[in-house]
Amino acid sequence: MSTKSIVISQDLCGVGQVSMGVALPLVAGLGLTPYVLPTALLSSHTGGLGANTYLDLSSEMPGILKHWQQLQLNPDGIYLGYLGQGAADQWERWLPKFQSHLVLIDPVMGDDGKRYKGFDSQYVATMQQLAQRATVLTPNATEAQLLLEEPLTAPTDPKAVSALARRLYTQFNSAVLITGVPYHNQVAVIGVDAQGGSLALAQPKEPGHYFGTGDLFAAALASALLKGQTLRQAAAIGMIAARIAIKATLATNTNPKYGLNLTGVISAISKELP
């Protein structure tokens, strides 16, 4: 089996194991070839570590992507995470130039029934355009409603979330996994695969909030899909990765604000993959 390659495009934080900081080591550790395209450089992530710096790298992206064209890189997959308006605009122009069979988009722009600070209606519209080219979408419930221009009610009822996933599938002709759905003392992923089949997976929820779990889930999901797993199998692997990282973080008494401890994640999920 030839080594699969994947573009990872999202922010890079100097402090905090989130975003590119968890995606890159996971993808590389699982034997895939990563092509890295950071969208911004931050001193830390934005989740409570003070006044972080932010350097927008979107102006560098065209030159990087043109060079990649000259190298005739043909990535098997593309994974887009946190972008920002400038990078989202660049990807809107450049994504059609790629023929990757996997385009996984995690449309980071809101949670808990509201948009994140700095994400306006223009950004939502750009993400809607990008989502048209996705083969897999991994929003939370709020982001799903933003993509569909629905009222931001952040549903938690599994039937309502399943119906929301079905509307996304119909609108964007893409497999959908709605992440972070609370279900009793569990957290669930609810979605629709490329053939229109429904799926739902749940696992116990640990108390607290752990930055980077969505990034880790998406990176593990993309890696597993490129290694031939079904959407259900890949989602299960993504959930295993998140759970192991959370438990490792708790075991080391690390402040969750600083992101995830990846000890044991790669070795554990490697056993689930060919």
Steps between C-alpha positions, in 0.01 A plus 500: 500500500644838399534771763204737497554874521286773650502879514441634851400865503415673827658724761826428683520596868831542679345400832220247535471156341216587263437543127816433297680407822294182534415433135855494363657251745198272477489492120876450469505243778237293321720474193334757276692770315388843627515816290474781752341837422455714813234769474623708795769500768380566855701532819237276661150382427214735582342300780590688814879537483500877494556751221648281229676636195363418154688507171280444193689282250235505227708732280770229482260229392486573123878481468514177697219343299656608170827338605311183587349506152851520353595198708196322355376399841176307481383451858256219564323708761449855624407586858395859569457611860504852645561739211402863556357716223821551304589130490140401428499736201824342376360150531183603320723587203743210529292202608352447150856454369546181704367156407524346847243229562472597869420859593424519871386839624459580867311833472627659820290812565276455804365293788228502765255688278722793402776594258852536632627855536625636169295267280240699307240419237759538224708223655196275526426562132857408405479180704176415322684527169787283625255244636368447149833331421524290814471124499476498881376778730564491876312794657358519847126568519542878501728493196257270321221752555724783381573312177126449448408857602270368770429658841780423745324274748796259550277190519606212724211257447643212292200491266527874436875474439451205267246702301746792492771270362257375237425856386874573472550181298223603263617861469870430441498146358764406755543248777433672833610440858358738759742492791483567872135408549422460873303186579436428869851442641643437156615698200378393158578538133192487278504504122428374153745312279556558128234243411239666720520255788454635852755439773539588866786421737539595866755460776526612865563871548773613736425807714646829382596651166800379303640725229607323184269199517310605188827552312627160611172331406502653151865411439446140612183480292676624186794264556274199547295584191816524291599159633181348365270505802128563467359821644364310800833326561694823457268689736548230762877532464473878536301459820752251638781747428321782682420283800857370537639855476258631762585217739874561447448870569312422822764247607780757477303771682566730205291817487250424219542857377835392361343239278525124475761248603538267201687226687372164383265634233700405191594153622142425604326601180776355281375161618159581352638591157654299213 
